[in-house]
Amino acid sequence: MSACPPDGALLPPHAARCLGCGPDNPHGHHLQVRRDGERVVATHTFDKRHMGAPGIAHGGAVATVFDDLFGFLLFIVGELAVTRSLQIEYLAPVRLGVPYALTAGLDRREGRRMHVSAHLHAPHGREIATATALFMTVTVEHFTRALET
């Protein structure tokens, strides 16, 4: 991967049609993420495309945003990796139309394993959801092989 972007930098999308951050995906979240020291931060508002129950974001849409946010940590870590496991704890409903603050960081590394965590907060500061994940480092061949199948 390329050099670590400067603090405060807007990080590039993973791919133009990425469901989480791709600007060319009409059904995506269009997540925009910045580096904040050793963490990444974003603000995201779920809209009617992300609805589960009326007025509430679908849990899978929230998980998508967390997973994509974790992917942005790789720009700081400087390695390619993929999600091995992802756990979400929903502490309160994630409402549509609310600008939520998201943060994510690397908790620890164990060889190829990267343990990460993230938080979603409402504008008044209340924690609404948390996520933890295990990412495994891979080589670029992991992705090129996927294109061949």
Contacts in CASP RR format, 6 or more apart in sequence:
PFRMAT RR
TARGET T0000
AUTHOR 0000-0000-0000
METHOD contacts of the structure
MODEL  1
MSACPPDGALLPPHAARCLGCGPDNPHGHHLQVRRDGERVVATHTFDKRH
MGAPGIAHGGAVATVFDDLFGFLLFIVGELAVTRSLQIEYLAPVRLGVPY
ALTAGLDRREGRRMHVSAHLHAPHGREIATATALFMTVTVEHFTRALET
1 74 0 8 1.000
1 75 0 8 1.000
1 78 0 8 1.000
1 79 0 8 1.000
1 80 0 8 1.000
4 35 0 8 1.000
4 75 0 8 1.000
4 76 0 8 1.000
4 78 0 8 1.000
5 11 0 8 1.000
5 35 0 8 1.000
5 75 0 8 1.000
5 76 0 8 1.000
6 35 0 8 1.000
7 35 0 8 1.000
7 36 0 8 1.000
7 37 0 8 1.000
8 34 0 8 1.000
8 35 0 8 1.000
8 36 0 8 1.000
8 37 0 8 1.000
9 34 0 8 1.000
9 35 0 8 1.000
10 32 0 8 1.000
10 33 0 8 1.000
10 34 0 8 1.000
11 33 0 8 1.000
11 34 0 8 1.000
11 35 0 8 1.000
11 40 0 8 1.000
11 72 0 8 1.000
11 75 0 8 1.000
12 75 0 8 1.000
13 21 0 8 1.000
13 22 0 8 1.000
13 23 0 8 1.000
14 20 0 8 1.000
14 21 0 8 1.000
14 22 0 8 1.000
14 68 0 8 1.000
14 71 0 8 1.000
15 22 0 8 1.000
16 22 0 8 1.000
16 23 0 8 1.000
16 24 0 8 1.000
16 25 0 8 1.000
17 24 0 8 1.000
17 25 0 8 1.000
18 25 0 8 1.000
18 28 0 8 1.000
18 68 0 8 1.000
19 25 0 8 1.000
19 27 0 8 1.000
19 28 0 8 1.000
19 29 0 8 1.000
19 64 0 8 1.000
19 68 0 8 1.000
20 28 0 8 1.000
20 29 0 8 1.000
20 30 0 8 1.000
20 31 0 8 1.000
20 64 0 8 1.000
20 65 0 8 1.000
20 68 0 8 1.000
21 29 0 8 1.000
21 30 0 8 1.000
21 31 0 8 1.000
21 32 0 8 1.000
21 33 0 8 1.000
21 68 0 8 1.000
21 72 0 8 1.000
22 28 0 8 1.000
22 30 0 8 1.000
22 31 0 8 1.000
23 30 0 8 1.000
27 49 0 8 1.000
28 49 0 8 1.000
29 44 0 8 1.000
29 46 0 8 1.000
29 50 0 8 1.000
29 61 0 8 1.000
29 64 0 8 1.000
29 65 0 8 1.000
29 68 0 8 1.000
31 42 0 8 1.000
31 44 0 8 1.000
31 65 0 8 1.000
31 68 0 8 1.000
31 69 0 8 1.000
32 42 0 8 1.000
33 40 0 8 1.000
33 41 0 8 1.000
33 42 0 8 1.000
33 69 0 8 1.000
33 72 0 8 1.000
34 40 0 8 1.000
34 41 0 8 1.000
34 42 0 8 1.000
35 75 0 8 1.000
35 76 0 8 1.000
36 103 0 8 1.000
37 76 0 8 1.000
38 76 0 8 1.000
38 105 0 8 1.000
38 106 0 8 1.000
39 73 0 8 1.000
39 76 0 8 1.000
39 103 0 8 1.000
39 104 0 8 1.000
39 105 0 8 1.000
40 69 0 8 1.000
40 72 0 8 1.000
40 73 0 8 1.000
40 75 0 8 1.000
40 76 0 8 1.000
40 103 0 8 1.000
40 104 0 8 1.000
40 105 0 8 1.000
41 101 0 8 1.000
41 102 0 8 1.000
41 103 0 8 1.000
41 104 0 8 1.000
42 69 0 8 1.000
42 72 0 8 1.000
42 101 0 8 1.000
42 102 0 8 1.000
43 99 0 8 1.000
43 100 0 8 1.000
43 101 0 8 1.000
43 102 0 8 1.000
44 65 0 8 1.000
44 99 0 8 1.000
44 100 0 8 1.000
44 102 0 8 1.000
45 96 0 8 1.000
45 97 0 8 1.000
45 98 0 8 1.000
45 99 0 8 1.000
45 100 0 8 1.000
46 57 0 8 1.000
46 61 0 8 1.000
46 62 0 8 1.000
46 65 0 8 1.000
46 94 0 8 1.000
46 95 0 8 1.000
46 96 0 8 1.000
46 97 0 8 1.000
46 98 0 8 1.000
46 100 0 8 1.000
47 96 0 8 1.000
47 97 0 8 1.000
48 96 0 8 1.000
50 57 0 8 1.000
50 58 0 8 1.000
50 61 0 8 1.000
50 96 0 8 1.000
51 57 0 8 1.000
51 58 0 8 1.000
51 96 0 8 1.000
52 58 0 8 1.000
52 59 0 8 1.000
52 61 0 8 1.000
53 93 0 8 1.000
55 95 0 8 1.000
55 96 0 8 1.000
56 93 0 8 1.000
56 94 0 8 1.000
56 95 0 8 1.000
56 96 0 8 1.000
57 93 0 8 1.000
57 94 0 8 1.000
57 95 0 8 1.000
57 96 0 8 1.000
59 88 0 8 1.000
59 90 0 8 1.000
59 94 0 8 1.000
62 88 0 8 1.000
62 90 0 8 1.000
62 94 0 8 1.000
62 120 0 8 1.000
62 129 0 8 1.000
63 86 0 8 1.000
63 88 0 8 1.000
63 131 0 8 1.000
65 102 0 8 1.000
65 120 0 8 1.000
66 86 0 8 1.000
66 88 0 8 1.000
66 102 0 8 1.000
66 104 0 8 1.000
66 118 0 8 1.000
66 120 0 8 1.000
66 129 0 8 1.000
66 131 0 8 1.000
66 133 0 8 1.000
67 83 0 8 1.000
67 86 0 8 1.000
67 131 0 8 1.000
67 133 0 8 1.000
69 102 0 8 1.000
69 104 0 8 1.000
69 118 0 8 1.000
70 83 0 8 1.000
70 86 0 8 1.000
70 104 0 8 1.000
70 116 0 8 1.000
70 118 0 8 1.000
70 131 0 8 1.000
70 133 0 8 1.000
70 135 0 8 1.000
71 81 0 8 1.000
71 135 0 8 1.000
72 104 0 8 1.000
73 104 0 8 1.000
73 105 0 8 1.000
73 106 0 8 1.000
73 114 0 8 1.000
73 116 0 8 1.000
74 80 0 8 1.000
74 81 0 8 1.000
74 135 0 8 1.000
76 106 0 8 1.000
77 106 0 8 1.000
77 114 0 8 1.000
79 137 0 8 1.000
80 137 0 8 1.000
80 138 0 8 1.000
80 139 0 8 1.000
80 140 0 8 1.000
80 142 0 8 1.000
80 143 0 8 1.000
81 114 0 8 1.000
81 135 0 8 1.000
81 136 0 8 1.000
81 137 0 8 1.000
81 138 0 8 1.000
82 135 0 8 1.000
82 136 0 8 1.000
82 138 0 8 1.000
82 142 0 8 1.000
83 133 0 8 1.000
83 134 0 8 1.000
83 135 0 8 1.000
84 113 0 8 1.000
84 133 0 8 1.000
84 134 0 8 1.000
84 135 0 8 1.000
84 136 0 8 1.000
85 133 0 8 1.000
85 134 0 8 1.000
86 131 0 8 1.000
86 132 0 8 1.000
86 133 0 8 1.000
87 131 0 8 1.000
87 132 0 8 1.000
87 133 0 8 1.000
88 129 0 8 1.000
88 130 0 8 1.000
88 131 0 8 1.000
89 129 0 8 1.000
89 130 0 8 1.000
89 131 0 8 1.000
90 128 0 8 1.000
90 129 0 8 1.000
91 127 0 8 1.000
91 128 0 8 1.000
91 129 0 8 1.000
91 130 0 8 1.000
92 122 0 8 1.000
92 126 0 8 1.000
92 128 0 8 1.000
92 129 0 8 1.000
93 128 0 8 1.000
94 100 0 8 1.000
94 120 0 8 1.000
94 128 0 8 1.000
94 129 0 8 1.000
98 122 0 8 1.000
98 123 0 8 1.000
99 123 0 8 1.000
100 120 0 8 1.000
100 121 0 8 1.000
100 122 0 8 1.000
100 123 0 8 1.000
100 128 0 8 1.000
101 120 0 8 1.000
101 121 0 8 1.000
101 123 0 8 1.000
101 125 0 8 1.000
102 118 0 8 1.000
102 119 0 8 1.000
102 120 0 8 1.000
102 121 0 8 1.000
103 118 0 8 1.000
103 119 0 8 1.000
103 121 0 8 1.000
104 116 0 8 1.000
104 117 0 8 1.000
104 118 0 8 1.000
104 119 0 8 1.000
104 131 0 8 1.000
105 116 0 8 1.000
105 117 0 8 1.000
105 118 0 8 1.000
106 114 0 8 1.000
106 115 0 8 1.000
106 116 0 8 1.000
107 115 0 8 1.000
107 116 0 8 1.000
107 117 0 8 1.000
107 132 0 8 1.000
108 114 0 8 1.000
108 115 0 8 1.000
109 115 0 8 1.000
111 137 0 8 1.000
112 136 0 8 1.000
112 137 0 8 1.000
113 134 0 8 1.000
113 135 0 8 1.000
113 136 0 8 1.000
114 134 0 8 1.000
114 135 0 8 1.000
114 136 0 8 1.000
114 137 0 8 1.000
115 132 0 8 1.000
115 133 0 8 1.000
115 134 0 8 1.000
116 132 0 8 1.000
116 133 0 8 1.000
116 134 0 8 1.000
116 135 0 8 1.000
117 130 0 8 1.000
117 131 0 8 1.000
117 132 0 8 1.000
117 133 0 8 1.000
118 130 0 8 1.000
118 131 0 8 1.000
118 132 0 8 1.000
118 133 0 8 1.000
119 127 0 8 1.000
119 129 0 8 1.000
119 130 0 8 1.000
119 131 0 8 1.000
120 127 0 8 1.000
120 128 0 8 1.000
120 129 0 8 1.000
120 130 0 8 1.000
120 131 0 8 1.000
121 127 0 8 1.000
121 128 0 8 1.000
122 128 0 8 1.000
END
